Amino acid sequence: MQPIDEIRVRLDGDMQKLESLVAAPGAVAGAPANEGEGAKALSRQFEELKVRYLGKKGDISGLLRVMGTLAPEARPEYGKLVNELRDIAEARFAALQAKIQEAEIADSVSGSTLDATLPGYRVPLGSLHPMTQVREEIISFFQGLGFELALAPEVDNDWYNFEALNIPPDHPSRDMHDTFYVDDKVVLRTHTSNVQVHYMETHQDQPIRIIAPGFVYRVDNDATHSPMFQQVECLVVDKDISFANLKGTLFLWARHMFGTETTMRFRPSYFPFTEPSAEMDVSCYFCKGQGCRTCKQTGWIEIGGCGSVDPNVFGKVGWDPEKYTGFAFGFGIDRITMLKYGIPDISHLTRNDNRFLRQF
Ligand SMILES: [Zn+2]
């Protein structure tokens, strides 16, 4: 075989070998274990091969160097063959170089230190605070009965928090010792009942069913009281609404919240904005009415206040008390949360202790 043919055959074999290495699946994947066969190693092999054939002292240049030893009439044909071989070799090396560069880019993108089989970082997931869960549950229950969600400002004026709710100027709850005053006429609302006034003022002469959750503020700070707490309140106004409707609604809710065994009782009470008024108790969730520490051996737990809307309140907001009647009730969400989950100490709810919160 002539040297030129021998080089052409060898070049073809070497190129095929390297081309198949580059094309092999995973050949250039940068995992540390097979770094030896990675893109860098292929690139090195490529350069060596290219120098061997196309370098100044390479095989193809060597073919040209022997031209002087040939007969003059054979030289043009020989030169043409060598140039053809060099063109073929250059084209093949260029194509292979492009493939290796692509592989190197893919290799650097995938990252040579990435191990897709390692476990990922676990992002800790939070959950809703138990009081938020209870508030959402209460809202959703009453929305299911057709109540509409209603809100009002937490900083409100005297009219909405006291005056329109039939709370007279000399009432003890207006005292500086009980209420946070922003100025003479503006307070941090002491209850969610200001929602009733706002809503009735803006929805005159039409049936009302609203549920109003929210934060309220009182000058109170001891083991069982916090200066800020959450209440939820309902108001129903329509023609012929009676105390029996109030009892029926509350009974449904109590059984939903505390179980179908739950019974209720009403004790006469006084609130300026309802008449008659009552405190509502549910049978103790823990001892089923037998008497325990939580219910102070009475079998009953007080959960909130309620009553029929006082006709004076209707008058204050421009409604006709002869035409409409209604009822309202409200309770503390913290208290309901403690009862529902059997939480013995109210301070657990605000201590932000993950060992406690993780249980919900
Ligand atoms: Zn009990």
Residues whose N, C-alpha, C, O or C-beta is under 5 A from the ligand:
A	BS01	ZN	C284 F286 C287 G291 C292 T294 C295 G299
